[in-house]
């Protein structure tokens, strides 16, 4: 999903930030079972303000972070790959797993949504047919067609392909000097184009326009070491701004259910800048965690939500205690996903279907 440089020059903080961000999906998607955002989840147990607010705590930045990191890594990858090699790698790493997941994984999520909400007792083949012949709001919570959590992979593939054209027309070297002239305040103001692009290709809050903006900024700006060094010198006030902004966001949502687009995009962008600097300072090292999740995080992303939804369907029926449900679904889905990942590694054809090298 994300590429680094050769091992001697690899920026391990990018790998570690990516891996930790992907692991956040387990608590976030667990808490979604109790969200109060005005929409259901595949398994939904009613509204819980505290768990919903915990999602708001990280939601402004954790998926945008992946697109920014992808843009940064694309620049490093294209330094050692031709455009053709990059495209072929994207097809194998993104397009094939997306198509495989749409056929074999996401329909299971809609199957259990129908079982949970509609007491559906039909077979998987019947649900599979229903999945591909019914279209509603793309959420999938009613059993109809949805890309599910694989929207990220589809967006990243489309953005990667289109961005290659732009990179050819406007090479990194052409923008390098302009990027380096940006003061820290100018870097902060980059949230404005991110916010404006949010309204382009927005599907229920999942915006391909915003994702594209983050990818381009990651490529042209954040991959520049001088930019990161400049941010490091201002880290104290950036951390204060990020901390205060996050507290305000959480309080405003908990008290008034406020989640405004402008404010959320601002806090999300500031959080990304802060996390990149902190990541470089504290996570720029190769550890056992790095080595394991560099291989595992991408297939874990592909597998995790289907495993989580199926497990949640049974857990909420077995226990009525909220903390027990949350713990069992979050930790249980992580352990089961890792187990499935290791089983899949033993089957060569299936390995390729979910992007395992």
C-alpha angles and dihedrals in degrees: 000000000000126000129209133193125269113300096263092056100028115135099225094187089069090055093046094047090049093048095047091047091053091050088056087069091077096064093034094054090041090055089048087073086072099034122145096198094118095262135083128239126223086271113024127183100181133272124320115178096199096052091043090052090052088058089051088054092069104014097091092064116015100083094031086054090062092055092048091049090047090055091049092049093047089063092053092045093051090054089069102025133063118235090255092052090047092051093049090048091051091051092052095040101039117011099046094046090046093053092043092050092049090054102039109020116029094052088062089060092053090045091059091043089057091045091051101043102027103026088240112189100178127116128270092250090055091049090046089056091047090050094057097041102047126069125184127138099333091245093109092210089120093050095259127125118303137154086223114192089340089082086094093058093046092049092047092050094049092044092047092053096045093043090059089067091051092046088055093049094042109027119204091248091060092058098036098090093044091050092049091054092060112110118219090261088055090051089052090051090059085088087079097070088041090054094045092049089053089081094056115091093352113172109185093320095320103111123192089188093058091042090053091050091052091048092052093046089049090052101042102029117016095046088063109098092209090059092053090047090052090051090050090060090056097040096116097062092037090056091048091049092047093047095048092044093050092049090049091049093050093045093047092050095044093047104033105010087241116165107158120185097228095048094043093051091048094051091042092054094046089049091053092052092049094046092050091054094044090045092053091048100046109015103042095112138094112244137160087266090055095048094047099044095041084071099030106040097076097050088041088056091051094047104035104082096048090050092046095050094048092047092046091054090063099034095057089053094049100047131032095191111106098213091048091050093049094047096046094046096045100042095031094052091049093052093044092048091052089048092051089047092055092047091051091051087067093061112069098200094048090046090062092046092064098036102259112153 
